[in-house]
């Protein structure tokens, strides 16, 4: 069974930093497009940042509010992807999910990924 295990969430003050991890088993993340999406309380899931395995393979930010603050990376040896979050704001409070699949699509993979982790909660206090 394919598993994506997200971790690293927690409570942080405004302006703080967190690094989320997503460890994969039974799939090789280097061969998939990988994404981080989030679901704020009472809102729909939204794409945050996605690495597309097609074309140039770069990362695309889907949530404008995270530009300059969030970065995504992959460690092929550990089969793990990361989301580094800096200068966090209360509006970043959400459950963060990692996903893997064929492509990022128009919504950062929200509707196109094949595999999802269970999510990790990030709470930013004001």
N, C-alpha and C positions, 0 to 999 in steps of 0.2 A: 504494500500500500504506500502510495506517495504521501509524504508528509512535509509540511512546511511549518516550522516551529518559530513563531515570533516571540521575541523577548526584549526586555530593556525598558519597558514603559515604567511610569511611576509619577510621583508628584514632584513638581519642580516650580520654583518661583519664576515670575516674569523676568526675562533676560537670561535665564539659565540655559543649559544645554543637556541634551540626552543623545545617546546613540542606540538606535534600535538594531537588533540583529534578526535575521531570518535564516535558520539553518534548514537545509533541505536533505531529504533522504529519498532514495530510489529514483531520483531524477538528477540530471546534471544541469545546474543552473546556467552553465556557460552556453548551453544549447537552446535556451529559452529566452524569450523576452521576460523581463522581471519588473515588477512594479510595487510601489507602495501607494495604497489608497487609505483614506480615513473616513470615519463616520462620526461627525460631531453629535452631541446629544440632541435628539429630536430632529435630526436632519438626515438627508440621504447620503449615501456613500459617494465620495468624490475622489477623483484621481489626484495624486500629489506629484509623483515623479516616476518616470518609467524609463527603463533601458530597453530599446528595441533591438532585437537580434537581427533584424533585417536592415539592409542598406548599410549606412555608416555605423550603425550600432551605438549611437550616442544616446545620452540621457535627455529626455524632454520633460520640462516642468509643466504640469497641468493646472496647478494652483498658483496663480500669480502672486499670492501673498507670501509664498515661501521663497521666492526668488532672492538669491543672495544669502539665504539662511540655511537651506536644506541641501544636502548633497547625498547622492546615492553611489554605492560602490559594490563590487563583487570580489570575493576571494575565491578563486577557482580551487585552490588546494583544500580549503575548508568547506567548499560548497555552501557558502554562506553569503548573503547579501546584507548590506547595512544601510541605515538611514541616519546620517549625522544631522542633528537639528541644533541650530544655534539661535541665540537671541529669541527664545521662545516667548510667545504671547498667549494670553488667555484664549484667544480665538483659535489657537492650535489644539486646544483640548478636544480629544476625540479618541476613539478606538482606532488604532492603526493596524492595517492588514497588509501582509505581503502576498503577492500572487505571482504565478508563473504560467506562461502560455505562449501562443503563437505570435502575438503582436500586441502593441499598445492601443491601437485603434484610435478613435476620436476622443475617447474619454479616459485615457490613461490606463486602460485595461479593466475598468470596472465591469464591462459587459463582455470581455473577450478572453479572460484568463481561464485556464483549465483547472488550476490548482490554487487553493487558498489556505493560508494559515488561519488560526483561530482568533488572532488579533491580540493586541496588547494596548492597555489603556494608558494614555498620556493625559495628565491633568496639570494645567498650568495655573498657578494661583496668582492673583493680582496683588 
